[in-house]
Amino acid sequence: MEENKIWINYQTEINGLPQDLRFSKGAVEKIFKPFLLKISELHEITDRKVVAFIAAPPAAGKTSLAQFLEKLSRECIEISNVRALGMDGFHYPAKYLKENKITKDGQEILLNDIKGAPETFDVDTLQEKLREVRQEGTDWNIYDRMIHDVVHDVLSVEDDIILLEGNYLLLKEPRWTNIRILADYTVFIKARPEILKERLISRKMQGGLSREDAEKFYYTSDSKNVETVLKNSAAANETWMLQSDGDYFKIEDDDDVVIDDVTFAEEEEIPFEDIK
């Protein structure tokens, strides 16, 4: 059934580049604000720092969404301020990736050739930093896409509520279990693989690859990471579904719900500042 949506326009900067985002007013009011209120209340009840996760497959919009949620928390009086962080700064350094291999499916593979896979992350350091965040705070790593490498201890993080986004935060694998247990509240974003495929290919083409090369990279790397996240992530406190128009739908119980993939008509667009 077709439904009209009111869209909220939002401008932000991600990895040093300006981004124009939009979310439906329904998602903001029915999903995002209630989520932020829950983690705000959790902070008040426990009277300590709180860490929440948003885990999602590649191209599910988690980085943009986390930035939006941080902005939303600071615009709503009834919600405590949230600090959005990413886990991309915990890739192994480029030099390490180019010099080390792993054995996978009986073959030796250079880590740099599967950059972005779970094996290319320094999970031990991420765990250490998360423990520090939960105590007195820490300096956080970032991934600089201009130099395609990790930069250590760039962000000073002393906030009371941290919202961490990443692909593998809920992964059911031994190393990553040590990460999962450090979350006070979790969200997982589901998405149809075909939607993610087109978004990932488009992303590579925007970076300068031809359609043919972008598709090749998808099948040799991105598709495997998508499958890993969708099939091997632990259950979260909440599950949201990415739709083809970029909006999100909350799954009330974490069943395999099929959501109609329809194009919604735009009724009205309103600026972000008018949603308070």
SERO-4910 file (N, C-alpha, C, O; in steps of 0.05 Angstrom, whole numbers):
BEGIN
 pado doro    nc1    nc2    nc3   cac1   cac2   cac3    cc1    cc2    cc3    oc1    oc2    oc3
  Met    A     17    -24      0      0      0      0     18     25      0     36     27     16
  Glu    A     12     44    -18     29     67    -20     22     87      2     -2     90     10
  Glu    A     42    100     12     39    118     35     54    144     30     76    143     19
  Asn    A     41    167     38     55    192     35     74    196     58     68    188     81
  Lys    A     97    208     53    116    213     74    124    242     74    126    255     53
  Ile    A    128    252     98    140    279    101    170    275    106    177    261    125
  Trp    A    187    287     89    216    283     92    229    306    106    221    329    102
  Ile    A    249    300    122    264    320    136    292    322    122    306    302    121
  Asn    A    299    345    113    325    349    101    346    355    122    340    369    141
  Tyr    A    370    345    118    391    348    138    418    349    124    424    333    106
  Gln    A    434    369    131    461    371    120    482    365    142    479    374    164
  Thr    A    501    349    135    523    343    154    549    339    139    550    342    114
  Glu    A    570    333    153    596    327    141    605    300    151    606    295    175
  Ile    A    612    282    132    621    255    139    648    251    125    650    253    101
  Asn    A    667    243    141    695    239    131    705    263    115    719    261     95
  Gly    A    697    287    125    707    312    113    692    321     88    699    341     76
  Leu    A    671    306     80    656    313     56    627    320     64    615    307     80
  Pro    A    616    342     52    589    349     58    569    328     48    573    317     26
  Gln    A    548    324     63    528    304     56    500    315     60    495    327     81
  Asp    A    483    311     40    455    319     43    439    293     49    439    274     34
  Leu    A    426    293     72    411    270     81    381    277     83    374    300     84
  Arg    A    365    256     84    337    260     90    326    235    104    334    213     98
  Phe    A    308    240    122    294    218    136    265    226    138    258    250    139
  Ser    A    248    206    139    219    212    141    212    222    169    225    213    189
  Lys    A    193    239    171    185    249    197    174    226    214    177    226    239
  Gly    A    161    206    201    151    183    216    173    167    229    171    159    252
  Ala    A    196    163    214    218    149    226    230    164    249    238    153    270
  Val    A    232    191    246    243    207    268    226    205    293    237    201    315
  Glu    A    200    208    290    182    208    313    177    181    325    174    178    349
  Lys    A    176    160    308    167    134    318    191    115    324    187     95    338
  Ile    A    214    121    312    237    103    316    260    117    329    270    108    350
  Phe    A    270    139    317    295    151    326    292    165    353    308    160    371
  Lys    A    271    181    357    268    195    383    263    175    406    275    178    427
  Pro    A    245    155    402    242    135    424    267    120    431    273    115    454
  Phe    A    284    114    411    309    101    416    327    119    432    339    110    452
  Leu    A    329    145    425    346    163    439    336    167    468    352    170    487
  Leu    A    310    168    471    298    170    498    305    146    515    310    149    539
  Lys    A    305    122    503    312     98    518    340     99    529    345     93    552
  Ile    A    359    107    512    387    107    521    392    130    540    410    129    557
  Ser    A    376    152    537    378    174    556    368    165    584    381    171    604
  Glu    A    346    151    584    335    141    609    353    120    622    356    119    646
  Leu    A    366    105    605    385     85    615    408     98    630    418     89    650
  His    A    418    120    618    439    136    631    430    147    658    445    146    677
  Glu    A    405    157    659    395    169    684    391    147    705    397    152    729
  Ile    A    381    124    697    376    103    716    402     91    728    404     86    752
  Thr    A    421     86    710    446     73    719    466     93    731    484     85    746
  Asp    A    463    119    724    480    140    733    510    134    727    528    137    743
  Arg    A    514    125    702    541    120    692    541    124    662    520    129    650
  Lys    A    565    122    650    567    125    621    553    102    608    553     79    618
  Val    A    540    107    585    525     87    570    536     85    542    542    105    529
  Val    A    539     61    532    548     56    504    526     41    489    518     19    498
  Ala    A    517     52    467    498     39    450    511     33    423    528     48    413
  Phe    A    502     11    410    513      3    384    491      5    363    468      0    368
  Ile    A    500     14    339    484     10    315    501     -8    296    521      2    286
  Ala    A    493    -32    293    507    -51    275    491    -55    250    466    -57    250
  Ala    A    505    -56    227    491    -58    202    510    -67    180    534    -63    183
  Pro    A    500    -79    159    517    -87    136    527    -62    122    516    -41    125
  Pro    A    548    -66    105    558    -43     90    536    -30     73    520    -44     61
  Ala    A    537     -3     72    518     13     55    490     14     66    472     22     51
  Ala    A    486      7     91    459      9    103    455     37    115    434     41    127
  Gly    A    473     55    112    469     82    121    475     88    150    466    108    161
  Lys    A    490     69    163    494     72    192    510     96    200    504    108    221
  Thr    A    530    104    184    547    127    192    530    153    190    530    169    209
  Ser    A    515    156    168    498    180    165    477    180    187    471    201    199
  Leu    A    466    157    193    445    155    213    455    162    240    442    177    255
  Ala    A    479    152    247    490    159    274    495    189    276    490    200    297
  Gln    A    506    201    255    510    230    256    483    245    259    482    265    274
  Phe    A    463    236    246    436    248    248    426    245    277    415    264    288
  Leu    A    429    221    288    419    217    316    434    234    336    422    244    355
  Glu    A    460    238    331    475    257    349    463    285    347    458    298    367
  Lys    A    458    294    322    446    321    318    419    322    331    412    342    344
  Leu    A    403    302    327    375    301    337    376    303    368    360    317    380
  Ser    A    394    289    380    396    289    410    402    316    420    393    324    442
  Arg    A    417    332    405    425    359    414    404    380    408    405    403    417
  Glu    A    384    372    392    362    391    385    337    386    402    319    403    401
  Cys    A    336    364    416    312    357    431    318    360    461    335    347    472
  Ile    A    303    378    474    308    384    503    305    360    520    320    357    539
  Glu    A    286    342    514    281    319    532    301    296    528    299    276    543
  Ile    A    319    299    510    338    277    504    367    286    512    375    309    506
  Ser    A    381    268    525    409    274    532    427    274    508    421    260    488
  Asn    A    448    290    509    466    292    486    480    265    481    490    252    500
  Val    A    482    257    456    494    233    447    519    239    430    518    258    415
  Arg    A    540    224    433    564    227    417    566    203    398    568    181    406
  Ala    A    565    209    372    567    188    351    596    183    344    611    201    338
  Leu    A    604    157    344    631    149    337    629    125    318    609    111    317
  Gly    A    650    121    302    652     98    284    674     80    291    693     87    305
  Met    A    672     55    282    694     35    288    714     33    265    733     17    267
  Asp    A    711     49    244    729     47    221    758     54    228    777     46    215
  Gly    A    761     71    249    788     78    258    803     56    271    826     59    279
  Phe    A    791     32    272    804      9    284    810    -13    264    814    -36    271
  His    A    811     -5    238    825    -21    219    854    -24    227    865     -6    241
  Tyr    A    867    -45    220    896    -46    223    908    -24    204    896    -18    184
  Pro    A    931    -12    211    943      8    194    948     -3    166    952    -27    163
  Ala    A    949     14    146    953      6    118    978    -10    115    978    -30    100
  Lys    A   1000     -2    128   1025    -17    126   1022    -46    135   1032    -64    122
  Tyr    A   1008    -50    157   1004    -77    167    987    -93    147    993   -116    142
  Leu    A    966    -81    136    949    -95    118    964   -104     92    959   -125     81
  Lys    A    983    -87     84    999    -93     60   1021   -113     64   1032   -124     45
  Glu    A   1027   -118     90   1050   -136     96   1042   -163    107   1058   -181    111
  Asn    A   1016   -166    114   1007   -191    128    985   -205    112    969   -193     99
  Lys    A    986   -232    114    967   -249    101    952   -266    121    961   -270    144
  Ile    A    929   -277    113    915   -297    128    909   -320    110    908   -317     85
  Thr    A    904   -343    122    895   -366    106    865   -368    108    854   -370    130
  Lys    A    852   -368     85    823   -369     84    814   -387     61    822   -383     38
  Asp    A    797   -406     68    788   -426     48    811   -439     33    811   -444      9
  Gly    A    833   -444     49    856   -458     38    875   -441     22    893   -452     10
  Gln    A    870   -415     21    887   -398      5    899   -376     23    886   -366     42
  Glu    A    923   -368     16    936   -345     30    926   -320     17    929   -316     -7
  Ile    A    915   -302     33    904   -277     23    917   -253     37    919   -253     62
  Leu    A    926   -234     22    936   -209     33    913   -194     46    892   -190     34
  Leu    A    917   -185     71    896   -171     85    887   -146     70    863   -139     71
  Asn    A    905   -133     56    897   -109     41    877   -115     19    862    -97     11
  Asp    A    877   -140      9    859   -147    -12    830   -151     -2    812   -152    -18
  Ile    A    827   -154     24    800   -158     35    795   -136     56    780   -140     75
  Lys    A    807   -113     52    804    -90     71    774    -85     75    759    -81     56
  Gly    A    766    -84    100    738    -80    107    726   -105    118    704   -104    130
  Ala    A    739   -128    114    729   -154    125    735   -154    155    752   -139    165
  Pro    A    722   -172    170    726   -173    199    755   -177    207    765   -166    227
  Glu    A    770   -192    191    798   -199    197    816   -174    195    839   -176    205
  Thr    A    807   -153    183    824   -130    179    822   -109    201    833    -87    199
  Phe    A    807   -116    222    803    -97    245    820   -106    269    823   -129    275
  Asp    A    830    -86    283    845    -90    308    825    -91    331    821    -70    344
  Val    A    813   -114    335    791   -116    354    801   -112    383    787   -102    399
  Asp    A    826   -120    388    836   -117    416    838    -88    423    832    -80    446
  Thr    A    848    -71    405    850    -43    411    822    -30    413    818    -13    430
  Leu    A    804    -38    396    776    -28    398    764    -35    425    752    -18    438
  Gln    A    769    -59    434    759    -68    460    771    -50    483    757    -42    501
  Glu    A    797    -46    481    810    -29    501    799     -1    502    794     10    523
  Lys    A    795     11    478    784     38    477    755     39    487    748     59    501
  Leu    A    739     19    481    712     19    491    711     17    522    694     30    534
  Arg    A    728      1    533    730     -1    562    738     27    574    727     35    595
  Glu    A    756     40    561    764     67    571    741     87    568    737    103    586
  Val    A    726     85    546    703    103    542    683     99    565    671    119    574
  Arg    A    679     74    573    659     69    594    668     78    622    652     80    640
  Gln    A    693     83    624    704     92    650    707    122    650    688    137    656
  Glu    A    731    132    644    736    161    646    737    175    620    739    200    619
  Gly    A    736    160    598    739    172    572    765    164    559    782    152    572
  Thr    A    769    172    534    793    164    519    796    182    495    779    199    489
  Asp    A    818    178    480    822    190    454    816    169    433    826    146    434
  Trp    A    800    176    413    788    157    394    802    159    367    808    180    357
  Asn    A    806    135    355    818    134    328    798    141    306    774    137    310
  Ile    A    807    151    284    790    156    261    803    143    236    827    137    236
  Tyr    A    787    139    215    797    130    190    796    154    171    774    164    165
  Asp    A    819    162    160    821    185    142    819    174    113    837    161    104
  Arg    A    797    181    100    793    171     72    809    186     52    811    178     28
  Met    A    822    208     60    840    222     42    866    207     39    878    206     17
  Ile    A    876    196     61    901    181     60    897    151     62    916    135     60
  His    A    871    143     64    864    115     65    879    100     87    890     78     83
  Asp    A    879    112    111    893    100    133    881    109    160    866    128    161
  Val    A    889     95    181    880    101    208    897    124    219    921    125    214
  Val    A    884    142    234    898    163    249    891    159    278    867    159    285
  His    A    911    155    295    906    148    323    900    172    340    911    194    337
  Asp    A    882    168    360    878    186    382    872    214    373    884    234    382
  Val    A    852    217    355    845    243    344    823    257    360    824    281    365
  Leu    A    803    241    367    779    253    380    781    248    411    785    226    420
  Ser    A    777    270    426    775    267    455    746    260    462    727    275    455
  Val    A    742    238    475    715    228    481    711    225    511    723    207    523
  Glu    A    695    243    522    689    241    550    659    243    555    650    248    578
  Asp    A    643    238    534    614    241    536    601    219    552    613    198    556
  Asp    A    577    225    562    563    205    579    548    184    563    544    162    573
  Ile    A    541    190    539    527    171    522    541    169    495    543    189    480
  Ile    A    551    145    489    565    140    464    548    123    446    537    103    454
  Leu    A    546    131    421    532    115    400    553    106    380    562    122    363
  Leu    A    560     81    381    581     70    363    568     55    340    551     38    344
  Glu    A    576     62    316    566     48    292    588     32    279    612     39    279
  Gly    A    580      9    267    599     -8    253    586    -33    242    564    -40    250
  Asn    A    600    -46    224    590    -70    211    588    -94    230    568   -108    230
  Tyr    A    609    -98    246    613   -124    259    610   -123    289    618   -141    303
  Leu    A    597   -102    299    595    -99    328    579   -121    342    583   -126    366
  Leu    A    561   -134    327    545   -156    339    553   -183    328    538   -203    330
  Leu    A    576   -185    316    584   -210    302    587   -232    323    598   -229    344
  Lys    A    577   -256    315    578   -279    333    604   -295    327    603   -318    318
  Glu    A    626   -282    332    653   -294    329    669   -288    354    664   -267    366
  Pro    A    687   -306    362    701   -303    388    713   -276    393    708   -264    415
  Arg    A    728   -265    375    740   -239    380    719   -217    384    722   -199    401
  Trp    A    698   -218    368    678   -197    368    658   -200    391    645   -180    399
  Thr    A    656   -223    403    640   -226    427    649   -208    449    633   -198    465
  Asn    A    675   -204    451    687   -186    471    678   -157    467    679   -141    485
  Ile    A    670   -151    442    660   -124    436    630   -123    444    621   -103    456
  Arg    A    615   -143    436    586   -143    441    579   -139    470    560   -124    477
  Ile    A    594   -151    488    587   -150    517    592   -122    529    584   -117    552
  Leu    A    604   -104    514    609    -77    524    587    -58    517    588    -34    524
  Ala    A    566    -67    504    543    -50    496    521    -52    517    515    -73    527
  Asp    A    510    -28    523    487    -27    542    461    -30    527    441    -39    538
  Tyr    A    461    -22    501    436    -24    485    445    -26    456    465    -14    448
  Thr    A    430    -42    440    439    -47    412    416    -45    392    393    -51    398
  Val    A    423    -36    369    405    -35    346    418    -50    323    442    -46    318
  Phe    A    403    -66    308    413    -79    284    396    -70    261    372    -70    263
  Ile    A    409    -63    239    395    -55    215    396    -77    194    417    -85    185
  Lys    A    372    -87    186    370   -106    165    366    -91    138    357    -68    138
  Ala    A    372   -105    116    368    -94     90    369   -116     69    383   -136     73
  Arg    A    354   -113     48    355   -132     27    382   -130     13    391   -108      6
  Pro    A    395   -153      8    421   -153     -6    421   -138    -32    441   -125    -39
  Glu    A    399   -139    -47    399   -126    -73    399    -96    -71    410    -82    -88
  Ile    A    387    -85    -49    389    -56    -44    417    -48    -37    427    -28    -48
  Leu    A    430    -64    -20    457    -58    -12    477    -60    -36    495    -45    -38
  Lys    A    471    -80    -53    489    -83    -76    490    -58    -93    511    -49   -100
  Glu    A    467    -47   -100    466    -23   -117    479      1   -103    492     17   -115
  Arg    A    474      3    -77    486     25    -62    517     23    -61    531     42    -63
  Leu    A    526     -2    -58    555     -6    -56    569     -2    -83    590     10    -85
  Ile    A    556    -11   -104    567     -7   -131    567     23   -138    587     33   -149
  Ser    A    546     37   -131    544     66   -136    566     81   -121    577    100   -131
  Arg    A    571     72    -96    591     85    -80    619     82    -93    634    102    -94
  Lys    A    625     59   -104    651     55   -117    653     71   -143    674     81   -149
  Met    A    631     73   -157    631     88   -182    635    118   -176    648    132   -191
  Gln    A    624    127   -154    628    155   -146    657    160   -138    667    182   -141
  Gly    A    671    139   -130    699    141   -123    717    138   -148    741    140   -145
  Gly    A    705    135   -171    721    135   -196    723    109   -211    734    108   -233
  Leu    A    712     87   -200    713     61   -214    692     60   -236    671     73   -235
  Ser    A    698     44   -256    678     39   -277    656     20   -265    661      8   -244
  Arg    A    634     18   -279    613     -1   -270    624    -29   -268    619    -44   -249
  Glu    A    640    -37   -288    651    -64   -289    669    -69   -265    667    -90   -252
  Asp    A    687    -50   -258    705    -54   -236    691    -52   -209    698    -66   -190
  Ala    A    670    -35   -208    655    -33   -183    640    -59   -178    638    -68   -155
  Glu    A    629    -71   -198    615    -97   -195    635   -119   -187    628   -136   -171
  Lys    A    659   -118   -199    679   -138   -192    686   -136   -163    689   -157   -149
  Phe    A    690   -112   -153    697   -108   -125    674   -117   -107    679   -129    -86
  Tyr    A    650   -112   -116    627   -121   -100    627   -151    -96    624   -161    -74
  Tyr    A    631   -166   -118    629   -195   -117    653   -207   -103    651   -229    -90
  Thr    A    676   -194   -104    700   -206    -92    703   -198    -62    717   -211    -47
  Ser    A    691   -176    -54    695   -165    -27    669   -158    -13    661   -170      7
  Asp    A    656   -137    -23    633   -126     -8    611   -146     -3    599   -147     19
  Ser    A    604   -162    -23    582   -181    -20    587   -201      2    569   -209     17
  Lys    A    612   -209      6    619   -228     27    615   -214     55    606   -227     73
  Asn    A    622   -189     57    619   -175     82    589   -170     88    581   -173    112
  Val    A    574   -165     68    545   -162     72    533   -188     82    518   -188    102
  Glu    A    541   -210     70    530   -236     78    539   -243    107    523   -253    123
  Thr    A    564   -237    114    574   -242    141    557   -227    162    549   -239    182
  Val    A    551   -202    157    536   -186    176    507   -195    178    497   -199    200
  Leu    A    495   -200    155    466   -207    156    461   -235    167    441   -240    180
  Lys    A    480   -253    163    476   -281    172    489   -288    198    482   -308    210
  Asn    A    507   -271    208    523   -280    231    524   -258    253    543   -257    268
  Ser    A    503   -242    255    502   -222    276    482   -231    298    462   -243    292
  Ala    A    489   -225    323    472   -233    345    447   -215    346    447   -193    334
  Ala    A    427   -224    360    402   -209    362    407   -183    377    423   -182    396
  Ala    A    393   -162    369    396   -136    382    371   -129    398    351   -143    397
  Asn    A    373   -108    414    350    -98    429    328    -88    411    304    -91    416
  Glu    A    337    -76    388    318    -67    368    328    -74    341    352    -76    336
  Thr    A    310    -79    322    317    -84    294    302    -65    276    278    -63    277
  Trp    A    317    -51    259    306    -33    240    311    -44    212    330    -59    207
  Met    A    294    -37    193    297    -46    165    301    -22    147    285     -3    147
  Leu    A    322    -23    131    327     -3    110    309     -9     86    308    -31     77
  Gln    A    295     12     77    279      9     53    292     21     29    312     35     31
  Ser    A    281     16      6    294     25    -19    295     55    -22    312     65    -37
  Asp    A    278     69     -8    278     99    -10    297    111     11    298    136     13
  Gly    A    311     94     26    330    104     46    317    109     73    331    118     91
  Asp    A    292    103     76    278    106    101    282     80    118    292     60    108
  Tyr    A    273     81    143    276     59    161    249     51    173    232     68    178
  Phe    A    246     26    178    221     14    189    229     -3    213    248    -19    211
  Lys    A    216      0    235    223    -16    259    207    -42    258    183    -43    255
  Ile    A    222    -64    262    210    -91    264    204    -95    293    222    -96    310
  Glu    A    178    -98    299    170   -100    327    179   -125    341    187   -125    364
  Asp    A    178   -147    326    191   -172    336    210   -181    315    205   -177    291
  Asp    A    232   -193    323    254   -198    304    250   -223    288    267   -241    287
  Asp    A    226   -224    275    220   -246    256    231   -239    229    239   -216    224
  Asp    A    230   -257    210    238   -251    183    215   -238    168    201   -250    153
  Val    A    211   -212    174    189   -197    163    196   -188    135    217   -178    130
  Val    A    177   -191    117    180   -182     89    166   -155     88    143   -153     93
  Ile    A    182   -134     80    170   -108     78    168   -100     49    187   -102     34
  Asp    A    144    -92     41    140    -85     13    160    -64      4    163    -43     17
  Asp    A    172    -69    -18    192    -51    -29    179    -33    -50    180    -38    -74
  Val    A    166    -12    -40    151      6    -57    164     33    -56    178     40    -38
  Thr    A    157     49    -76    167     77    -77    145     94    -65    122     94    -75
  Phe    A    152    109    -45    133    126    -31    132    154    -44    152    165    -52
  Ala    A    108    164    -45    104    191    -55    114    212    -35    111    208    -11
  Glu    A    125    233    -45    134    255    -27    111    275    -24    102    287    -43
  Glu    A    103    278      2     81    297      7     92    325     12     82    345      2
  Glu    A    114    326     27    125    352     35    153    348     45    160    327     55
  Glu    A    169    369     41    196    368     53    199    391     72    191    414     65
  Ile    A    210    386     96    213    407    116    242    407    126    255    386    125
  Pro    A    252    430    134    279    432    144    282    418    171    262    416    186
  Phe    A    306    410    177    312    395    202    304    412    226    292    400    245
  Glu    A    309    438    226    304    453    250    275    455    258    268    463    281
  Asp    A    257    448    240    228    450    246    217    425    259    193    424    264
  Ile    A    233    405    266    223    380    278    224    381    308    214    363    320
  Lys    A    236    401    320    239    401    349    211    404    362    210    404    387
***
